[in-house]
């Protein structure tokens, strides 16, 4: 039988892996992973994501070993080296076909097209599969034939047109006869200026992802709608890092929900259907990256906001990064991010809107900071969320929607428990005082005064956005 080469990227699993299943159906499989650390760093990924990536490769290697599938490992500096590197492997090991799962940011699309063209010239078929989405970008369009730029119509169309075949899990390969090709040892990561966050908090691999999904659905899934906005409560799935690197697939998540919700995704238990909506948001932003490629070029989705007069406030940005804005919920959230490599979703909105609206600092600064620290850093979701908060993107919050961080704090951390955990200097204060510490106590508390007044900042942001229409 013909030998098949599977190129693993953000799909580090053996179960429900479209490219791997397709390759195994055609013949003996060899897998390869191209580690591209300099390119990943150029794209803004930091040590937390890259370390999690490396541990995910080690985990999938163990799974592949159990199937007698060799995993080759190559270090390259940039995407441009991928075609030649893969062709060398294909020729060395007499590969008949290449298989990979498609990625949607612009540079990744260009890399994949270059690989396909190189293999075409070498007369070796190369197949890309739409594995991380239910609908390939370009197949779910508006009535006018355009990509959706608003989430709710996209979600409605997704539910209307989804089929059981699209949600069906792909076959796990059978154990194959061993090939006389040894797997490559996995080299250590190059040195970084920073150390990764606690690895025990984010164990890598599809087993860890599956365990986390099971626990979420068993204990928290039905409460998701009610609890997901409260950062002190462990109310979210915490699956975003595993989805970002394909240690679990959206199909596995949808199937698990249907198993708990009488076969339904759009109706039934409110907690479960709300979580389904969050999974569809992830897919929506991947469609946006393809349909509106300007977002991959550091440009806003809403073209007119390109002219917005952002403030060149490096001191304010540094205070935001370090969690010393004088707004406790914002500061607690930023310290959670830097310490753990993750931030609660409600707080991602609060902190992003504070930077882009209260400080009127370019959202791209914050987008890059998040990506550098997040263990679940993913271009499409991160860019989409930041542009939403800054009122420059799809489904953007109206420019006049400006979260009051103190109100957000009293609403979603009413007893100040999350604040007290991440800002221990405020823990001795009465619960109600943690949201806005008394000015006369700040020096004693070693906590800064607010760097901006909410009302004044709100007015400044409104005027900046209104100026765009003049």
GIFEN-V819367 format. One record per pair of residues at least 24 apart in sequence whose C-alpha atoms are under 10 Angstrom apart, sorted by the first residue. I is the first residue (numbers start at 1). GAP is how many residues later the second one is. D is the distance in whole Angstrom. If there is no record, write none. Layout:
BEGIN
I|GAP|D / I|GAP|D
END
This chain:
BEGIN
1|25|8 / 1|26|5 / 1|27|7 / 1|95|10 / 2|24|7 / 2|25|5 / 2|26|7 / 2|27|9 / 2|92|9 / 2|93|7 / 2|94|6 / 2|95|8 / 3|24|6 / 3|25|5 / 3|26|6 / 3|27|7 / 3|87|9 / 3|90|8 / 3|91|7 / 3|92|5 / 3|93|6 / 3|94|7 / 3|95|9 / 4|24|6 / 4|25|5 / 4|26|6 / 4|27|8 / 4|86|9 / 4|89|10 / 4|90|9 / 4|91|6 / 4|92|6 / 4|93|5 / 4|94|6 / 4|95|7 / 5|24|6 / 5|25|5 / 5|26|6 / 5|27|7 / 5|65|10 / 5|66|10 / 5|81|9 / 5|84|9 / 5|85|7 / 5|88|9 / 5|89|10 / 5|90|6 / 5|91|8 / 5|92|6 / 5|93|5 / 5|94|6 / 5|95|9 / 5|121|9 / 6|24|6 / 6|25|5 / 6|26|6 / 6|27|9 / 6|65|9 / 6|91|9 / 6|92|6 / 6|93|5 / 6|94|6 / 6|95|9 / 6|120|10 / 6|121|10 / 7|24|6 / 7|25|5 / 7|26|6 / 7|27|8 / 7|64|10 / 7|65|10 / 7|79|8 / 7|91|7 / 7|92|6 / 7|93|5 / 7|94|8 / 7|121|10 / 8|24|6 / 8|25|5 / 8|26|8 / 8|49|9 / 8|52|10 / 8|63|9 / 8|91|9 / 8|92|7 / 8|93|8 / 8|238|10 / 9|24|7 / 9|25|8 / 9|26|9 / 9|44|9 / 9|48|9 / 9|91|8 / 9|92|8 / 9|93|9 / 9|94|9 / 9|236|8 / 9|237|8 / 10|43|9 / 10|46|10 / 10|47|10 / 10|90|10 / 10|91|8 / 10|92|9 / 10|93|8 / 10|122|9 / 10|232|9 / 10|233|9 / 10|234|7 / 10|235|4 / 10|236|5 / 10|237|8 / 11|45|10 / 11|46|10 / 11|49|9 / 11|89|9 / 11|90|7 / 11|91|10 / 11|92|10 / 11|120|8 / 11|121|8 / 11|195|10 / 11|231|9 / 11|232|9 / 11|233|9 / 11|234|6 / 11|235|4 / 11|236|6 / 11|237|8 / 11|238|8 / 12|41|9 / 12|44|6 / 12|45|6 / 12|46|9 / 12|47|8 / 12|48|6 / 12|49|9 / 12|51|10 / 12|192|10 / 12|193|7 / 12|194|8 / 12|230|9 / 12|231|10 / 12|232|10 / 12|233|6 / 12|234|5 / 12|235|5 / 12|236|8 / 12|237|10 / 13|43|9 / 13|44|9 / 13|46|9 / 13|47|6 / 13|48|9 / 13|50|8 / 13|51|9 / 13|159|10 / 13|192|7 / 13|193|6 / 13|194|9 / 13|232|9 / 13|233|7 / 13|234|5 / 13|235|7 / 13|236|9 / 14|46|7 / 14|47|10 / 14|49|7 / 14|50|7 / 14|53|9 / 14|156|10 / 14|157|9 / 14|158|6 / 14|159|8 / 14|192|8 / 14|233|9 / 14|234|10 / 15|48|10 / 15|154|8 / 15|155|7 / 15|156|7 / 15|157|5 / 15|158|8 / 15|191|8 / 15|232|9 / 15|233|8 / 15|234|9 / 15|237|9 / 16|115|9 / 16|152|9 / 16|153|5 / 16|154|4 / 16|155|6 / 16|156|6 / 16|157|9 / 16|232|8 / 16|233|7 / 16|234|10 / 16|235|8 / 16|236|7 / 17|83|10 / 17|84|8 / 17|112|10 / 17|114|7 / 17|115|9 / 17|152|8 / 17|153|6 / 17|154|8 / 17|155|8 / 17|156|9 / 17|229|9 / 17|230|10 / 17|231|9 / 17|232|8 / 18|81|9 / 18|82|8 / 18|83|7 / 18|110|9 / 18|111|7 / 18|112|8 / 18|113|6 / 18|114|9 / 18|151|9 / 18|152|6 / 18|153|8 / 18|154|9 / 19|79|9 / 19|80|5 / 19|81|5 / 19|82|6 / 19|83|9 / 19|108|8 / 19|109|7 / 19|110|6 / 19|111|9 / 19|112|8 / 19|151|9 / 20|79|7 / 20|80|8 / 20|81|9 / 20|109|10 / 20|150|9 / 20|151|9 / 20|152|8 / 20|153|7 / 21|78|10 / 21|149|6 / 21|150|6 / 21|151|6 / 21|152|6 / 21|153|10 / 22|77|8 / 22|78|10 / 22|105|9 / 22|107|9 / 22|148|9 / 22|149|9 / 22|150|10 / 22|151|9 / 23|74|8 / 23|75|8 / 23|76|6 / 23|77|9 / 23|104|9 / 23|150|9 / 24|45|10 / 24|147|9 / 24|148|9 / 24|149|6 / 24|150|8 / 24|151|10 / 24|152|9 / 25|146|9 / 25|148|8 / 25|149|9 / 26|70|10 / 26|71|9 / 27|69|9 / 27|70|10 / 27|149|9 / 28|40|9 / 28|41|8 / 28|42|10 / 28|67|10 / 28|145|10 / 28|147|10 / 28|148|7 / 28|149|8 / 28|150|9 / 28|151|8 / 29|35|10 / 29|38|10 / 29|39|9 / 29|40|6 / 29|41|8 / 29|42|9 / 29|66|9 / 29|68|10 / 29|69|10 / 29|70|10 / 29|144|9 / 29|147|8 / 29|148|10 / 29|149|10 / 29|150|9 / 30|34|9 / 30|38|9 / 30|39|6 / 30|40|5 / 30|41|6 / 30|42|8 / 30|59|10 / 30|60|10 / 30|63|9 / 30|65|9 / 30|68|10 / 30|149|9 / 30|151|9 / 30|153|9 / 31|30|9 / 31|33|8 / 31|38|7 / 31|39|6 / 31|40|5 / 31|41|6 / 31|42|9 / 31|67|10 / 31|68|9 / 31|69|10 / 31|152|9 / 32|38|8 / 32|39|5 / 32|40|4 / 32|41|6 / 32|42|8 / 32|54|8 / 32|57|9 / 32|151|9 / 32|152|9 / 33|24|8 / 33|28|10 / 33|38|7 / 33|39|6 / 33|40|5 / 33|41|6 / 33|42|9 / 33|53|10 / 34|38|9 / 34|39|6 / 34|40|5 / 34|41|6 / 34|42|7 / 34|43|10 / 34|44|10 / 34|45|9 / 34|47|10 / 34|48|8 / 34|51|9 / 34|52|9 / 35|38|7 / 35|39|6 / 35|40|5 / 35|41|6 / 35|42|8 / 35|43|9 / 35|44|10 / 35|152|10 / 35|154|10 / 36|38|9 / 36|39|6 / 36|40|5 / 36|41|5 / 36|42|6 / 36|43|7 / 36|45|9 / 36|46|9 / 37|38|8 / 37|39|8 / 37|40|7 / 37|41|8 / 37|152|9 / 37|153|8 / 38|37|10 / 38|38|8 / 38|39|5 / 38|40|7 / 38|41|10 / 38|152|10 / 39|37|9 / 39|38|6 / 39|39|5 / 39|40|7 / 39|41|10 / 40|37|9 / 40|38|8 / 40|39|9 / 41|331|9 / 42|36|9 / 43|64|9 / 43|325|9 / 43|328|9 / 43|329|9 / 43|336|9 / 44|323|9 / 44|324|6 / 44|325|8 / 44|326|9 / 44|327|6 / 44|328|6 / 44|329|9 / 44|333|9 / 44|335|9 / 45|323|9 / 45|324|9 / 45|325|9 / 45|326|6 / 45|327|5 / 45|328|8 / 45|329|8 / 45|330|9 / 45|331|10 / 45|332|7 / 45|333|9 / 45|334|9 / 46|146|9 / 46|147|10 / 46|148|9 / 46|149|10 / 46|150|9 / 46|295|10 / 46|322|10 / 46|323|9 / 46|324|9 / 46|325|7 / 46|326|4 / 46|327|6 / 46|328|8 / 46|329|8 / 46|331|9 / 47|142|9 / 47|144|9 / 47|145|7 / 47|146|9 / 47|147|7 / 47|148|7 / 47|149|6 / 47|150|9 / 47|294|10 / 47|325|8 / 47|326|7 / 47|327|9 / 47|328|8 / 48|146|9 / 48|147|8 / 48|148|5 / 48|149|6 / 48|150|9 / 48|151|9 / 48|154|10 / 48|290|10 / 48|292|9 / 48|293|6 / 48|294|9 / 48|323|10 / 48|324|8 / 48|325|6 / 48|326|6 / 48|327|5 / 48|328|8 / 48|329|9 / 49|147|8 / 49|148|10 / 49|192|8 / 49|195|10 / 49|196|9 / 49|292|8 / 49|322|9 / 49|323|8 / 49|324|8 / 49|325|6 / 49|326|4 / 49|327|6 / 49|328|6 / 49|329|9 / 50|139|9 / 50|146|9 / 50|322|10 / 50|325|8 / 50|327|10 / 51|137|10 / 51|138|8 / 51|144|9 / 51|145|7 / 51|146|9 / 51|148|9 / 51|153|10 / 51|324|8 / 52|144|9 / 52|145|10 / 52|147|8 / 52|150|8 / 52|151|8 / 52|152|6 / 52|153|9 / 52|189|8 / 52|190|9 / 52|193|9 / 52|323|7 / 52|324|9 / 53|151|8 / 53|152|9 / 53|188|10 / 53|189|10 / 53|191|10 / 53|192|7 / 53|194|10 / 53|322|9 / 53|323|10 / 54|132|9 / 54|133|9 / 54|134|8 / 54|135|8 / 54|150|9 / 55|131|10 / 55|144|9 / 55|147|10 / 55|148|8 / 55|149|6 / 55|150|8 / 56|147|9 / 56|148|5 / 56|149|5 / 56|150|8 / 56|186|9 / 56|189|8 / 56|190|9 / 56|191|7 / 57|129|8 / 57|147|9 / 57|148|8 / 57|188|10 / 57|190|10 / 58|127|10 / 58|128|7 / 58|146|9 / 58|147|8 / 59|144|10 / 59|145|7 / 59|146|5 / 59|147|8 / 59|148|9 / 59|149|10 / 59|188|9 / 60|144|9 / 60|145|7 / 60|146|8 / 60|147|10 / 60|187|9 / 61|122|9 / 61|123|10 / 61|124|10 / 61|125|9 / 61|144|10 / 62|143|10 / 63|142|9 / 63|143|9 / 63|144|10 / 64|109|10 / 64|111|9 / 64|119|10 / 65|110|9 / 65|113|10 / 65|118|9 / 66|108|10 / 66|109|7 / 66|110|9 / 67|105|10 / 67|106|7 / 67|107|7 / 67|108|4 / 67|109|6 / 67|110|8 / 67|111|9 / 68|106|9 / 68|107|6 / 68|108|6 / 68|109|7 / 68|110|5 / 68|111|7 / 68|114|10 / 68|115|10 / 69|104|10 / 69|106|8 / 69|107|7 / 69|108|9 / 69|109|7 / 69|110|8 / 69|112|9 / 69|113|9 / 69|114|8 / 70|108|8 / 70|109|8 / 70|110|9 / 70|111|7 / 70|112|6 / 70|113|5 / 70|114|8 / 71|110|9 / 71|111|8 / 71|112|5 / 71|113|6 / 71|114|9 / 71|115|10 / 72|109|9 / 72|110|8 / 72|111|5 / 72|112|5 / 72|113|8 / 72|114|9 / 73|110|8 / 73|111|6 / 73|112|8 / 73|113|7 / 73|114|9 / 74|110|9 / 74|112|9 / 74|113|9 / 75|112|9 / 78|33|10 / 79|28|8 / 79|29|8 / 79|31|9 / 79|32|6 / 79|33|9 / 79|35|9 / 79|36|10 / 80|27|10 / 80|30|9 / 80|31|7 / 80|32|10 / 80|34|8 / 80|35|9 / 81|30|9 / 81|33|10 / 81|34|9 / 82|29|7 / 82|30|9 / 82|32|8 / 82|33|7 / 82|36|10 / 83|28|8 / 83|29|8 / 83|30|9 / 83|31|6 / 83|32|5 / 83|33|8 / 83|34|9 / 83|35|6 / 83|36|8 / 84|30|10 / 84|31|8 / 84|34|8 / 84|35|9 / 85|30|10 / 86|29|8 / 86|32|9 / 86|33|9 / 87|28|9 / 87|31|8 / 87|32|7 / 87|35|8 / 87|37|9 / 90|29|9 / 90|32|10 / 90|34|9 / 91|31|9 / 91|33|10 / 93|88|9 / 95|29|8 / 95|30|10 / 96|27|9 / 96|28|6 / 96|29|7 / 96|30|9 / 97|26|9 / 97|27|6 / 97|28|5 / 97|29|6 / 97|30|8 / 98|26|7 / 98|27|6 / 98|28|5 / 98|29|6 / 98|30|9 / 99|26|9 / 99|27|6 / 99|28|5 / 99|29|6 / 99|30|8 / 100|26|8 / 100|27|6 / 100|28|5 / 100|29|6 / 100|30|9 / 100|31|9 / 101|26|8 / 101|27|5 / 101|28|5 / 101|29|6 / 101|30|6 / 101|31|8 / 102|25|9 / 102|26|6 / 102|27|6 / 102|28|6 / 102|29|7 / 102|30|8 / 102|31|10 / 102|34|9 / 103|25|9 / 103|26|9 / 103|27|8 / 103|28|9 / 103|29|8 / 103|30|10 / 103|183|9 / 103|187|10 / 104|26|10 / 104|28|10 / 104|32|10 / 104|33|9 / 104|181|10 / 104|182|6 / 104|183|8 / 104|184|9 / 104|185|6 / 104|186|6 / 104|187|10 / 104|189|10 / 104|192|10 / 104|275|9 / 104|276|8 / 105|181|8 / 105|182|10 / 105|183|9 / 105|184|6 / 105|185|7 / 105|188|8 / 105|190|9 / 105|191|6 / 105|192|10 / 105|273|10 / 105|274|7 / 105|275|7 / 106|183|7 / 106|184|7 / 106|186|10 / 106|187|7 / 106|188|9 / 106|189|9 / 106|190|6 / 106|191|8 / 107|189|8 / 107|190|10 / 109|181|9 / 131|35|10 / 131|39|10 / 131|115|9 / 131|118|8 / 131|119|9 / 131|120|9 / 132|111|9 / 132|112|9 / 132|113|10 / 132|114|8 / 132|116|10 / 132|117|6 / 132|118|7 / 132|119|8 / 132|150|10 / 132|151|8 / 132|154|9 / 133|33|9 / 133|34|10 / 133|116|9 / 133|117|7 / 133|118|8 / 133|146|10 / 133|147|9 / 133|149|9 / 133|150|6 / 133|151|9 / 133|153|8 / 133|154|9 / 134|24|8 / 134|28|8 / 134|29|9 / 134|31|10 / 134|32|6 / 134|33|7 / 134|116|8 / 134|117|8 / 134|146|9 / 134|149|8 / 135|26|9 / 135|27|8 / 135|31|8 / 135|148|8 / 135|149|10 / 135|152|9 / 136|147|9 / 136|150|9 / 136|151|8 / 136|154|10 / 137|146|9 / 137|147|9 / 137|149|8 / 137|150|5 / 137|151|8 / 137|152|9 / 137|153|7 / 137|154|7 / 138|149|8 / 138|150|10 / 138|152|8 / 138|153|7 / 139|148|10 / 140|147|9 / 141|146|10 / 141|150|10 / 146|145|8 / 147|137|10 / 147|140|7 / 147|141|7 / 147|143|9 / 147|144|6 / 147|145|8 / 148|136|8 / 148|137|10 / 148|139|8 / 148|140|7 / 148|143|8 / 148|144|10 / 148|246|9 / 149|135|9 / 149|136|9 / 149|138|9 / 149|139|7 / 149|142|9 / 149|143|9 / 149|152|9 / 149|244|9 / 149|245|5 / 149|246|7 / 149|247|10 / 150|134|9 / 150|138|10 / 150|243|10 / 150|244|6 / 150|245|5 / 150|246|9 / 151|126|10 / 151|129|9 / 151|130|7 / 151|133|7 / 151|134|9 / 151|243|8 / 151|244|6 / 152|125|10 / 152|129|9 / 152|132|10 / 152|243|9 / 154|126|9 / 154|127|9 / 154|129|10 / 154|130|7 / 154|133|10 / 155|111|10 / 155|122|8 / 155|125|7 / 155|126|8 / 155|128|10 / 155|129|8 / 156|110|9 / 158|108|10 / 158|122|8 / 158|125|10 / 158|126|9 / 159|106|8 / 159|107|7 / 159|121|9 / 160|106|9 / 164|91|10 / 166|85|8 / 167|83|9 / 167|84|5 / 167|85|8 / 167|86|10 / 167|87|7 / 167|88|7 / 168|83|7 / 168|84|9 / 168|86|10 / 168|87|8 / 169|80|9 / 169|81|10 / 169|82|7 / 169|83|7 / 169|86|8 / 170|81|9 / 170|82|10 / 196|143|9 / 196|144|9 / 196|145|8 / 196|177|9 / 196|179|9 / 197|140|10 / 197|141|9 / 197|142|7 / 197|143|6 / 197|144|6 / 197|145|10 / 197|176|9 / 197|177|10 / 197|178|9 / 198|141|9 / 198|142|7 / 198|143|9 / 199|141|10 / 201|139|8 / 201|140|10 / 202|36|9 / 202|37|10 / 202|39|8 / 202|40|9 / 202|138|9 / 202|139|9 / 202|140|10 / 202|173|8 / 203|39|10 / 204|37|9 / 204|38|8 / 204|41|10 / 204|43|8 / 205|37|8 / 205|40|9 / 205|41|9 / 205|42|6 / 205|43|8 / 206|36|8 / 206|37|10 / 206|40|8 / 206|41|5 / 206|42|6 / 206|43|9 / 207|40|8 / 207|41|9 / 208|31|10 / 208|34|9 / 208|39|9 / 208|40|9 / 209|29|9 / 209|30|7 / 209|31|10 / 209|32|9 / 209|33|6 / 209|34|9 / 209|37|9 / 209|38|6 / 209|39|6 / 209|40|10 / 210|29|9 / 210|32|9 / 210|37|9 / 210|38|7 / 210|39|10 / 210|42|9 / 210|43|9 / 212|25|7 / 212|26|8 / 212|27|7 / 212|30|10 / 213|24|7 / 213|25|9 / 213|26|7 / 213|35|9 / 213|39|9 / 213|40|7 / 213|43|8 / 213|44|10 / 214|39|10 / 214|42|8 / 214|43|10 / 217|36|10 / 217|39|8 / 217|40|8 / 217|42|10 / 217|43|8 / 217|54|10 / 217|55|8 / 218|42|9 / 220|51|9 / 220|52|9 / 221|36|9 / 221|39|9 / 221|48|9 / 221|49|9 / 221|50|6 / 221|51|6 / 221|52|9 / 221|53|9 / 221|54|8 / 222|38|9 / 222|39|10 / 222|47|7 / 222|48|7 / 222|49|4 / 222|50|6 / 222|51|9 / 222|52|9 / 222|53|9 / 223|46|9 / 223|47|8 / 223|48|5 / 223|49|8 / 223|51|10 / 224|45|10 / 224|46|8 / 224|47|5 / 224|48|7 / 224|49|9 / 224|50|7 / 224|51|7 / 225|44|10 / 225|45|6 / 225|46|4 / 225|47|8 / 225|48|9 / 225|49|6 / 225|50|8 / 226|44|9 / 226|45|7 / 226|48|10 / 227|44|9 / 227|185|10 / 228|43|9 / 228|46|10 / 228|47|9 / 228|116|9 / 228|117|8 / 228|118|8 / 228|184|10 / 229|115|8 / 229|116|7 / 229|117|5 / 229|118|8 / 229|182|9 / 229|183|6 / 229|184|9 / 230|114|8 / 230|115|9 / 230|116|8 / 230|117|9 / 230|179|10 / 230|181|9 / 230|182|5 / 230|183|6 / 230|184|9 / 230|188|9 / 231|98|10 / 231|102|9 / 231|112|9 / 231|113|6 / 231|114|8 / 231|115|7 / 231|116|8 / 231|178|10 / 231|181|7 / 231|182|7 / 231|186|9 / 231|187|7 / 231|188|10 / 232|112|9 / 232|180|9 / 232|181|7 / 232|182|10 / 232|183|10 / 232|184|9 / 232|185|7 / 232|186|5 / 232|187|9 / 232|189|9 / 233|111|10 / 233|179|10 / 233|180|9 / 233|184|10 / 233|185|9 / 234|110|9 / 235|109|10 / 236|39|9 / 236|108|8 / 236|109|8 / 237|38|9 / 238|104|9 / 238|105|10 / 238|106|9 / 238|107|10 / 238|138|10 / 239|137|9 / 240|39|10 / 240|42|10 / 240|102|9 / 240|135|9 / 240|136|6 / 240|137|9 / 240|138|9 / 240|141|10 / 241|100|10 / 241|101|9 / 241|133|9 / 241|134|6 / 241|135|4 / 241|136|7 / 241|137|9 / 242|133|9 / 242|134|7 / 243|36|9 / 243|39|9 / 243|133|8 / 243|135|9 / 244|38|10 / 244|131|9 / 244|132|6 / 244|133|7 / 244|134|6 / 244|135|9 / 244|136|10 / 244|137|9 / 245|130|10 / 245|131|8 / 245|132|9 / 245|133|9 / 250|26|9 / 250|29|7 / 250|30|9 / 250|32|9 / 250|33|9 / 251|28|10 / 253|26|9 / 254|25|9 / 281|100|8 / 281|103|9 / 281|104|10 / 282|96|10 / 282|98|8 / 282|99|6 / 282|100|10 / 282|102|9 / 283|97|9 / 283|98|9 / 284|96|9 / 284|97|9 / 284|100|9 / 284|110|10 / 285|94|9 / 285|95|5 / 285|96|6 / 285|97|9 / 285|98|8 / 285|99|6 / 285|100|9 / 285|109|9 / 286|93|9 / 286|94|6 / 286|95|8 / 286|98|9 / 287|93|9 / 288|92|8 / 288|96|9 / 288|106|8 / 289|90|9 / 289|91|7 / 289|92|10 / 289|94|9 / 289|95|9 / 290|90|10 / 295|84|10 / 295|85|9 / 295|88|8 / 295|89|9 / 295|92|9 / 295|98|9 / 296|83|8 / 296|84|8 / 296|87|9 / 298|66|7 / 298|85|9 / 299|65|9 / 299|88|10 / 299|93|9 / 299|94|10 / 300|63|10 / 300|64|9 / 300|83|9 / 300|84|10 / 300|87|7 / 300|90|10 / 300|91|9 / 300|92|6 / 300|93|6 / 300|94|9 / 301|82|10 / 301|83|9 / 301|86|8 / 301|87|10 / 301|90|9 / 301|91|6 / 301|92|5 / 301|93|6 / 301|94|10 / 301|95|9 / 302|85|9 / 302|89|8 / 302|90|5 / 302|91|6 / 302|92|7 / 302|94|9 / 303|89|8 / 303|90|9 / 304|88|8 / 304|161|10 / 304|164|7 / 304|165|8 / 305|85|10 / 305|86|8 / 305|87|6 / 305|88|9 / 305|160|8 / 305|163|7 / 305|164|10 / 306|86|8 / 306|162|9 / 307|157|10 / 307|158|10 / 307|160|9 / 307|161|7 / 308|52|9 / 308|54|9 / 308|84|10 / 308|153|10 / 308|156|7 / 308|157|7 / 308|158|10 / 308|159|8 / 308|160|7 / 309|51|8 / 309|52|9 / 309|53|9 / 309|152|10 / 309|155|7 / 309|156|9 / 309|158|9 / 309|159|9 / 310|46|8 / 310|47|10 / 310|49|9 / 310|50|6 / 310|51|5 / 310|52|5 / 310|53|9 / 310|151|9 / 310|154|8 / 311|45|9 / 311|48|8 / 311|49|6 / 311|50|5 / 311|51|7 / 312|47|10 / 312|48|9 / 312|49|7 / 312|50|8 / 313|46|8 / 313|47|9 / 313|48|7 / 313|49|9 / 314|47|9 / 315|136|10 / 316|39|9 / 316|43|7 / 316|44|10 / 316|45|8 / 316|135|8 / 316|136|9 / 317|38|8 / 317|42|8 / 317|43|10 / 317|44|7 / 317|45|10 / 317|48|8 / 317|49|8 / 319|129|10 / 319|132|8 / 320|31|8 / 320|32|10 / 320|34|9 / 320|35|7 / 320|39|9 / 320|46|9 / 320|131|10 / 321|30|10 / 321|34|10 / 321|45|9 / 321|48|8 / 321|49|9 / 323|99|10 / 323|100|9 / 323|125|10 / 324|99|10 / 324|123|8 / 324|124|6 / 324|125|9 / 324|126|8 / 324|127|9 / 325|29|10 / 325|122|9 / 325|123|7 / 325|124|7 / 325|125|6 / 325|126|6 / 325|127|8 / 326|109|10 / 326|110|8 / 326|111|9 / 326|116|9 / 326|121|7 / 326|122|5 / 326|123|5 / 326|124|4 / 326|125|6 / 326|126|8 / 327|27|10 / 327|77|10 / 327|78|7 / 327|79|7 / 327|82|9 / 327|107|10 / 327|108|8 / 327|109|7 / 327|110|9 / 327|120|10 / 327|121|9 / 327|122|8 / 327|123|6 / 327|124|8 / 327|125|9 / 327|127|10 / 328|77|8 / 328|78|8 / 328|81|8 / 328|88|9 / 328|90|10 / 328|91|6 / 328|92|9 / 328|94|9 / 328|95|8 / 328|98|9 / 328|106|7 / 328|107|6 / 328|108|7 / 328|109|8 / 328|119|9 / 328|120|10 / 328|122|9 / 329|76|7 / 329|77|7 / 329|78|10 / 329|79|8 / 329|80|6 / 329|81|9 / 329|83|10 / 329|84|8 / 329|87|9 / 329|89|8 / 329|90|6 / 329|91|10 / 329|93|9 / 329|94|9 / 329|105|9 / 329|106|7 / 329|107|9 / 330|24|8 / 330|25|10 / 330|75|7 / 330|76|9 / 330|78|10 / 330|79|9 / 330|89|9 / 331|88|8 / 331|91|8 / 331|92|8 / 332|86|7 / 332|87|6 / 332|88|8 / 332|89|8 / 332|90|5 / 332|91|6 / 332|92|10 / 333|85|9 / 333|86|8 / 333|89|8 / 333|90|10 / 334|36|10 / 334|88|9 / 335|87|7 / 335|88|8 / 336|82|10 / 336|85|9 / 336|86|7 / 336|87|10 / 337|33|8 / 337|36|7 / 337|37|7 / 337|38|9 / 338|31|10 / 338|32|9 / 338|34|10 / 338|35|6 / 338|36|8 / 339|34|9 / 339|83|10 / 340|33|9 / 340|34|8 / 340|35|8 / 341|29|9 / 341|30|10 / 341|31|9 / 341|32|5 / 341|33|5 / 341|34|5 / 341|35|8 / 341|36|9 / 342|28|9 / 342|31|8 / 342|32|5 / 342|33|6 / 342|34|7 / 342|35|9 / 343|27|9 / 343|30|10 / 343|31|8 / 343|32|10 / 343|33|10 / 345|40|10 / 346|62|9 / 346|66|9 / 347|58|10 / 347|61|9 / 347|62|10 / 347|65|10 / 348|34|10 / 348|37|8 / 348|38|8 / 348|41|9 / 349|36|7 / 349|37|8 / 349|39|9 / 349|40|6 / 349|41|9 / 349|54|9 / 350|39|8 / 350|52|9 / 350|53|7 / 350|54|8 / 350|55|7 / 350|58|8 / 350|59|9 / 351|35|10 / 351|38|9 / 351|52|9 / 351|54|8 / 352|33|8 / 352|34|6 / 352|35|9 / 352|36|9 / 352|37|6 / 352|38|7 / 352|51|10 / 353|33|8 / 353|34|10 / 353|35|9 / 353|36|5 / 353|37|6 / 353|38|9 / 353|44|10 / 353|48|9 / 353|49|7 / 353|50|7 / 353|51|9 / 353|52|9 / 354|35|9 / 354|36|9 / 354|48|8 / 354|49|7 / 354|50|8 / 354|51|8 / 354|100|10 / 354|103|9 / 354|104|10 / 355|34|9 / 355|35|9 / 356|30|9 / 356|31|9 / 356|33|7 / 356|34|5 / 356|35|9 / 356|46|10 / 356|105|9 / 357|32|9 / 357|33|7 / 357|34|9 / 357|42|9 / 357|43|9 / 357|44|9 / 357|45|7 / 357|46|9 / 357|97|10 / 357|100|7 / 357|101|7 / 357|102|10 / 357|103|8 / 357|104|6 / 357|105|9 / 357|107|10 / 357|108|10 / 358|44|8 / 358|45|9 / 358|46|9 / 358|47|10 / 358|93|10 / 358|94|7 / 358|95|8 / 358|96|7 / 358|97|9 / 358|98|9 / 358|99|5 / 358|100|6 / 358|101|9 / 358|102|8 / 358|103|7 / 359|92|9 / 359|93|7 / 359|94|10 / 359|95|10 / 359|98|7 / 359|99|9 / 359|101|9 / 359|102|8 / 360|30|9 / 360|97|8 / 360|98|9 / 360|100|8 / 360|101|6 / 360|104|9 / 361|29|10 / 362|28|8 / 363|24|7 / 363|25|10 / 363|26|8 / 363|27|6 / 363|28|10 / 363|29|9 / 364|26|10 / 391|74|9 / 399|62|8 / 399|63|7 / 399|65|10 / 399|66|7 / 399|67|9 / 400|58|8 / 400|59|9 / 400|61|8 / 400|62|6 / 400|63|10 / 400|65|8 / 400|66|9 / 401|57|9 / 401|61|9 / 402|52|9 / 402|55|10 / 402|56|7 / 402|57|10 / 402|59|9 / 402|60|9 / 403|51|9 / 403|55|9 / 404|50|7 / 404|51|9 / 404|54|9 / 405|30|9 / 405|31|10 / 405|49|8 / 406|28|10 / 406|29|6 / 406|30|7 / 406|48|9 / 407|28|8 / 407|29|10 / 408|27|9 / 409|25|9 / 409|26|6 / 409|27|9 / 410|24|9 / 410|25|7 / 410|26|10 / 423|24|9
END
